[in-house]
């Protein structure tokens, strides 16, 4: 019989140093919008996504033939091929392409987690694929919420709570942050409207005209891929051998 | 008409650097057990509690006539007058006494928040007094959960959620961490037993024979005092003029 490994939640990138990441399979979560868009990009056929910390690094990769996606302050940066909205990629033909990607929060979480046993990216749009893969792992799982400028946010916590709730049974939960995320997820069904009206982050995105992105990012299983981090880039584990 | 100030939650001391504490009235929360015991100590008549970072500093104050309370790894340290269990103080006559107090988590949160506009300590046992006082403040309120070794914990988050829920109406909530804490509080009624069985921190305390402390710390309004931080010590704001 398989010993049930732990599943834990890290509620903000700022809390990551309090975990020994090298003991975990890490799931990077940045629902609005990096990890949602990662799933779209790989589903559109891209062979890799290379997250980079700066616009400069992004431009350098352009010269090597990469397409470029750049977001700052929730906006697409002028002069790059894409922003980080899932809609930027939905109709793009990315077969065989490589995409360099720089975002405010998502890239940093990946870098900070780089010593983990394995790293994947998760979002509602690829949730079932993620869950199936996690259930095959023997190691403890750490769900890392990117948050927003180091603050805990609703949508990443909600997703972590959803994943932990689904994994319970196959995994052990004995961690307070995990219980908090699970309670949020279980609560959300009843009070989704309340949350949407009160959340600063949702408000900000709505002001920027991104209701569409929010709605899309909360839909489940639209993009059955698994972004898997190796050699500094994310590839779709379902279409490659690692 | 009074403009409604914000109420926000900081889920762990490790996240405190992401807030500008100097803009807030800060409530320090360490339900198990520092802030619960602070309320007991002041209710027993002590004129001040002086939180200190080390055992050495605690002993130095003993020579100046202070009583000493010292906890490390959830246990009372030998050679000091008290540990940090509320039961250590419940029957002590502390009228006119000063108490030097060193604990694992609570002291550090106070130190990190020292630049706040005002600092008070909160727990279920002095919750109504705290709420009344907060409602008279004009400044935004930051509820700081001490957590456990930088990890987010259940009982501090629960209390922050309870306070935010009570303040809503008089205060504005537009913060994701605050919504998460509030959802936990609203969920807890239905699932308290589940939480208690699954929480690592509760488990740890129960193993140490501290069920009694946990139960006591979750009771409301047993000690109608308000620990208020000034000149490096906590005094009962209800019995002194500031």
Interface residues (C-beta under 8 A of the other chain):
Chain A: X11 X12 X14 X15 X18 X148 X149 X150 X151 X152 X153 X154 X157 X173 X174 X175 X176 X177 X179 X180 X181 X183 X184 X186 X187 X188 X191 X195 X198 X199 X200 X201 X203
Chain B: X11 X12 X14 X15 X17 X18 X148 X149 X150 X151 X152 X153 X154 X157 X173 X174 X175 X176 X177 X179 X180 X181 X183 X184 X186 X187 X188 X191 X195 X198 X199 X200 X201 X203
